[in-house]
Amino acid sequence: MMAKRKISLNELSEKVDITLSNLSILKTGKAKAVRFTTLEAICKALDCQPGDILEFVED
């Protein structure tokens, strides 16, 4: 979605007010959880729905 919107990790980090390292953890799928407020901010910044950026993967 970031590529589709032509936005870098740095730009998204600034728009969402999340540290670059935390955003990177989310992007790589290494996060165990995400706050709804964070998800909402990311979706607003990328003009998308949560389903556009989340994927369920069974362990």
GUVEX-675752 format. One record per atom (N, C-alpha, C, O, CB): residue number from 1; residue in one letter; x, y, z; atom name; chain. Coordinates in steps of 0.05 Angstrom, whole numbers. Glycine has a CB too. Layout:
  seq  type      px      py      pz  atom  mol
  NUM     a       X       Y       Z    CA    A
...
This chain:
  seq  type      px      py      pz  atom  mol
    1     m      17     -24       0     N    A
    1     m       0       0       0    CA    A
    1     m      17      25       0     C    A
    1     m      11      45     -12     O    A
    1     m     -19       0      24    CB    A
    2     m      40      24      14     N    A
    2     m      58      46      14    CA    A
    2     m      69      52     -14     C    A
    2     m      70      75     -22     O    A
    2     m      82      41      33    CB    A
    3     a      76      31     -28     N    A
    3     a      86      35     -56    CA    A
    3     a      64      46     -74     C    A
    3     a      69      63     -91     O    A
    3     a      96       8     -67    CB    A
    4     k      40      36     -70     N    A
    4     k      17      45     -86    CA    A
    4     k      12      75     -81     C    A
    4     k       5      90    -100     O    A
    4     k      -8      29     -79    CB    A
    5     r      16      84     -57     N    A
    5     r      12     112     -50    CA    A
    5     r      37     129     -53     C    A
    5     r      37     153     -50     O    A
    5     r       2     115     -21    CB    A
    6     k      59     116     -61     N    A
    6     k      85     129     -65    CA    A
    6     k      94     144     -40     C    A
    6     k     100     168     -41     O    A
    6     k      84     147     -89    CB    A
    7     i      93     130     -18     N    A
    7     i     101     142       8    CA    A
    7     i     123     125      21     C    A
    7     i     121     101      21     O    A
    7     i      77     145      27    CB    A
    8     s     144     138      31     N    A
    8     s     166     123      43    CA    A
    8     s     160     117      72     C    A
    8     s     141     128      84     O    A
    8     s     192     139      40    CB    A
    9     l     175      99      84     N    A
    9     l     173      92     112    CA    A
    9     l     177     117     129     C    A
    9     l     163     121     149     O    A
    9     l     192      70     119    CB    A
   10     n     196     134     121     N    A
   10     n     202     158     136    CA    A
   10     n     178     177     135     C    A
   10     n     170     188     156     O    A
   10     n     227     172     124    CB    A
   11     e     166     181     112     N    A
   11     e     143     199     109    CA    A
   11     e     120     188     126     C    A
   11     e     106     204     140     O    A
   11     e     135     201      80    CB    A
   12     l     114     162     124     N    A
   12     l      92     150     139    CA    A
   12     l      97     153     169     C    A
   12     l      79     159     185     O    A
   12     l      89     121     132    CB    A
   13     s     122     149     178     N    A
   13     s     130     152     206    CA    A
   13     s     123     180     216     C    A
   13     s     113     183     238     O    A
   13     s     159     146     209    CB    A
   14     e     129     200     200     N    A
   14     e     123     228     208    CA    A
   14     e      93     233     208     C    A
   14     e      83     246     227     O    A
   14     e     137     247     188    CB    A
   15     k      79     224     188     N    A
   15     k      50     228     187    CA    A
   15     k      35     215     209     C    A
   15     k      15     226     220     O    A
   15     k      39     219     160    CB    A
   16     v      44     191     217     N    A
   16     v      30     175     237    CA    A
   16     v      40     181     265     C    A
   16     v      28     173     285     O    A
   16     v      32     145     231    CB    A
   17     d      63     194     267     N    A
   17     d      76     200     292    CA    A
   17     d      84     174     307     C    A
   17     d      78     171     331     O    A
   17     d      58     217     310    CB    A
   18     i      97     157     293     N    A
   18     i     108     132     304    CA    A
   18     i     138     131     297     C    A
   18     i     146     140     276     O    A
   18     i      93     106     292    CB    A
   19     t     153     120     316     N    A
   19     t     182     118     310    CA    A
   19     t     186     100     286     C    A
   19     t     171      82     280     O    A
   19     t     197     108     335    CB    A
   20     l     207     106     272     N    A
   20     l     215      91     248    CA    A
   20     l     219      61     255     C    A
   20     l     211      44     240     O    A
   20     l     240     102     235    CB    A
   21     s     231      56     278     N    A
   21     s     236      28     286    CA    A
   21     s     210      13     291     C    A
   21     s     207     -10     283     O    A
   21     s     254      27     310    CB    A
   22     n     191      26     305     N    A
   22     n     165      13     310    CA    A
   22     n     149       8     284     C    A
   22     n     137     -13     281     O    A
   22     n     149      29     330    CB    A
   23     l     150      27     266     N    A
   23     l     136      24     241    CA    A
   23     l     149       2     224     C    A
   23     l     135     -13     211     O    A
   23     l     137      51     225    CB    A
   24     s     175       0     226     N    A
   24     s     189     -22     212    CA    A
   24     s     181     -49     222     C    A
   24     s     178     -68     207     O    A
   24     s     220     -18     214    CB    A
   25     i     178     -51     249     N    A
   25     i     170     -76     261    CA    A
   25     i     142     -84     251     C    A
   25     i     137    -107     245     O    A
   25     i     170     -74     292    CB    A
   26     l     124     -64     249     N    A
   26     l      97     -69     238    CA    A
   26     l      99     -78     209     C    A
   26     l      85     -97     201     O    A
   26     l      80     -45     241    CB    A
   27     k     115     -64     194     N    A
   27     k     117     -70     165    CA    A
   27     k     128     -98     159     C    A
   27     k     119    -111     141     O    A
   27     k     134     -49     151    CB    A
   28     t     147    -107     175     N    A
   28     t     159    -133     170    CA    A
   28     t     143    -156     182     C    A
   28     t     150    -179     178     O    A
   28     t     187    -133     182    CB    A
   29     g     122    -149     196     N    A
   29     g     105    -170     207    CA    A
   29     g     115    -182     233     C    A
   29     g     106    -203     242     O    A
   29     g     101    -192     187    CB    A
   30     k     135    -169     246     N    A
   30     k     146    -180     270    CA    A
   30     k     131    -171     295     C    A
   30     k     137    -180     317     O    A
   30     k     175    -171     272    CB    A
   31     a     112    -153     292     N    A
   31     a      97    -143     315    CA    A
   31     a      77    -164     324     C    A
   31     a      65    -178     307     O    A
   31     a      82    -116     308    CB    A
   32     k      72    -166     349     N    A
   32     k      53    -185     360    CA    A
   32     k      25    -173     362     C    A
   32     k       5    -187     363     O    A
   32     k      62    -195     388    CB    A
   33     a      24    -146     362     N    A
   33     a      -1    -132     365    CA    A
   33     a       2    -104     353     C    A
   33     a      24     -94     350     O    A
   33     a     -10    -130     395    CB    A
   34     v     -21     -91     348     N    A
   34     v     -21     -63     339    CA    A
   34     v     -45     -50     352     C    A
   34     v     -67     -61     353     O    A
   34     v     -22     -61     307    CB    A
   35     r     -41     -26     362     N    A
   35     r     -63     -12     374    CA    A
   35     r     -82      -2     353     C    A
   35     r     -74       4     330     O    A
   35     r     -53      13     391    CB    A
   36     f    -108      -1     360     N    A
   36     f    -128       9     341    CA    A
   36     f    -122      38     333     C    A
   36     f    -127      45     310     O    A
   36     f    -156       6     353    CB    A
   37     t    -113      54     351     N    A
   37     t    -107      81     345    CA    A
   37     t     -84      83     324     C    A
   37     t     -84     100     307     O    A
   37     t    -100      97     370    CB    A
   38     t     -65      66     327     N    A
   38     t     -42      65     308    CA    A
   38     t     -52      55     281     C    A
   38     t     -45      67     260     O    A
   38     t     -20      47     318    CB    A
   39     l     -68      34     281     N    A
   39     l     -79      24     256    CA    A
   39     l     -96      45     242     C    A
   39     l     -95      49     218     O    A
   39     l     -96      -1     261    CB    A
   40     e    -112      59     258     N    A
   40     e    -129      81     247    CA    A
   40     e    -112     103     234     C    A
   40     e    -118     112     212     O    A
   40     e    -147      92     268    CB    A
   41     a     -91     111     248     N    A
   41     a     -73     132     238    CA    A
   41     a     -60     123     212     C    A
   41     a     -57     139     193     O    A
   41     a     -52     139     259    CB    A
   42     i     -51      98     211     N    A
   42     i     -38      88     186    CA    A
   42     i     -58      87     163     C    A
   42     i     -51      95     141     O    A
   42     i     -26      60     191    CB    A
   43     c     -82      78     169     N    A
   43     c    -102      76     148    CA    A
   43     c    -110     104     138     C    A
   43     c    -114     108     114     O    A
   43     c    -127      62     158    CB    A
   44     k    -111     123     156     N    A
   44     k    -117     151     147    CA    A
   44     k     -95     162     130     C    A
   44     k    -100     174     109     O    A
   44     k    -121     169     172    CB    A
   45     a     -70     157     138     N    A
   45     a     -47     167     123    CA    A
   45     a     -45     154      95     C    A
   45     a     -36     167      76     O    A
   45     a     -21     162     139    CB    A
   46     l     -52     129      93     N    A
   46     l     -50     115      68    CA    A
   46     l     -77     114      53     C    A
   46     l     -78     104      30     O    A
   46     l     -41      86      73    CB    A
   47     d     -98     126      64     N    A
   47     d    -124     126      52    CA    A
   47     d    -133      98      44     C    A
   47     d    -138      93      21     O    A
   47     d    -125     145      28    CB    A
   48     c    -134      81      64     N    A
   48     c    -141      53      59    CA    A
   48     c    -157      41      82     C    A
   48     c    -161      55     102     O    A
   48     c    -116      36      54    CB    A
   49     q    -165      17      79     N    A
   49     q    -179       2     100    CA    A
   49     q    -160     -17     114     C    A
   49     q    -140     -25     102     O    A
   49     q    -204     -13      89    CB    A
   50     p    -165     -25     139     N    A
   50     p    -147     -44     153    CA    A
   50     p    -142     -69     137     C    A
   50     p    -120     -80     137     O    A
   50     p    -159     -51     180    CB    A
   51     g    -162     -80     124     N    A
   51     g    -159    -104     108    CA    A
   51     g    -140    -101      85     C    A
   51     g    -130    -121      74     O    A
   51     g    -185    -113      98    CB    A
   52     d    -134     -76      77     N    A
   52     d    -115     -71      55    CA    A
   52     d     -86     -75      64     C    A
   52     d     -68     -79      48     O    A
   52     d    -119     -43      44    CB    A
   53     i     -82     -73      90     N    A
   53     i     -54     -74     100    CA    A
   53     i     -49     -97     120     C    A
   53     i     -26    -102     128     O    A
   53     i     -46     -48     113    CB    A
   54     l     -70    -110     129     N    A
   54     l     -67    -133     148    CA    A
   54     l     -73    -159     134     C    A
   54     l     -89    -161     115     O    A
   54     l     -87    -129     171    CB    A
   55     e     -59    -180     144     N    A
   55     e     -62    -206     133    CA    A
   55     e     -61    -226     157     C    A
   55     e     -43    -224     174     O    A
   55     e     -41    -213     112    CB    A
   56     f     -80    -245     158     N    A
   56     f     -80    -265     179    CA    A
   56     f     -64    -289     169     C    A
   56     f     -68    -300     148     O    A
   56     f    -109    -274     186    CB    A
   57     v     -44    -297     186     N    A
   57     v     -27    -320     180    CA    A
   57     v     -27    -338     205     C    A
   57     v     -19    -329     226     O    A
   57     v       2    -311     171    CB    A
   58     e     -35    -363     202     N    A
   58     e     -34    -381     225    CA    A
   58     e      -6    -389     230     C    A
   58     e      11    -393     212     O    A
   58     e     -51    -406     219    CB    A
   59     d       0    -393     256     N    A
   59     d      27    -401     265    CA    A
   59     d      30    -431     262     C    A
   59     d      51    -442     268     O    A
   59     d      33    -393     293    CB    A
